Amino acid sequence: MKFKMAVAIAFIGLLMVHVEKANAGNCQAKLVGNDYGCSYVCTGSSNTECLDFGSFGVSAPFDMDDVGYDGVGACICADTGSTKSPKFDSSSSTFICTLDSFPGAYVGKVSGKHVTGQSVYEDGETCLFSCTKGANGC
């Protein structure tokens, strides 16, 4: 019985390592656990905000918290491949997030210590954002 339990635990451990390695190349591995100080230029205004990426209970892949402004949103890494050979949630740099508190979305790209992208909201306002890891007191 102890041997079977040890084998089962070892198998689960190997499975978890496999899942971690499968996600290691996508944008989630680069974003989760990091926060970014961002400058926004919008159709109606300009401001600075903090984006925090982690697991906040909104979605299975990962979440984004636009601290103090848009709230928490569910995120995925963009899909790659084709309709004949799709690779879901696989982009190494491009992410897409929806907002949980009201209709809106973020599309962005992570590259080293920087995140850039665009947000769009239900009233038609759009913003361009540029962020640096850990900047602006985030």
URJONOR-V790759 format. One record per pair of residues at least 12 apart in sequence whose ideal C-beta (glycine too) atoms are under 6 Angstrom apart, sorted by the first residue. I is the first residue (numbers start at 1). J is the second residue. D is the distance in whole Angstrom. If there is no record, write none. Layout:
BEGIN
((I | J | D) (I | J | D))
END
This chain:
BEGIN
((25 | 92 | 6) (26 | 77 | 4) (26 | 90 | 6) (27 | 77 | 4) (27 | 91 | 6) (27 | 93 | 6) (27 | 95 | 5) (27 | 110 | 6) (28 | 62 | 5) (28 | 77 | 6) (30 | 110 | 5) (31 | 53 | 4) (31 | 110 | 6) (32 | 53 | 5) (32 | 54 | 6) (32 | 62 | 5) (34 | 53 | 6) (34 | 133 | 6) (35 | 50 | 6) (35 | 52 | 4) (35 | 138 | 4) (36 | 51 | 5) (36 | 115 | 5) (36 | 131 | 4) (36 | 133 | 6) (37 | 50 | 6) (37 | 132 | 6) (37 | 135 | 3) (37 | 136 | 3) (37 | 138 | 4) (38 | 51 | 6) (38 | 129 | 5) (38 | 131 | 4) (39 | 130 | 5) (40 | 127 | 5) (40 | 129 | 5) (41 | 128 | 5) (42 | 125 | 6) (42 | 127 | 4) (43 | 125 | 5) (43 | 126 | 6) (44 | 125 | 5) (48 | 136 | 6) (49 | 66 | 6) (49 | 69 | 5) (50 | 67 | 4) (50 | 138 | 4) (51 | 66 | 6) (51 | 131 | 6) (52 | 65 | 4) (52 | 67 | 6) (56 | 72 | 5) (58 | 72 | 5) (58 | 74 | 5) (58 | 100 | 5) (59 | 74 | 3) (61 | 76 | 5) (61 | 89 | 6) (62 | 75 | 5) (63 | 75 | 6) (64 | 97 | 5) (70 | 99 | 5) (71 | 100 | 6) (71 | 101 | 4) (72 | 100 | 5) (73 | 97 | 4) (73 | 98 | 5) (73 | 99 | 4) (73 | 100 | 6) (74 | 98 | 5) (75 | 95 | 6) (75 | 97 | 4) (76 | 89 | 5) (76 | 96 | 6) (77 | 89 | 5) (77 | 91 | 5) (77 | 95 | 6) (78 | 91 | 4) (78 | 94 | 4) (78 | 96 | 6) (93 | 109 | 5) (93 | 110 | 6) (94 | 109 | 5) (95 | 108 | 6) (103 | 122 | 4) (104 | 121 | 4) (105 | 120 | 6) (106 | 119 | 5) (113 | 132 | 6) (113 | 133 | 4) (114 | 132 | 6) (115 | 131 | 4) (116 | 130 | 5) (117 | 129 | 6))
END
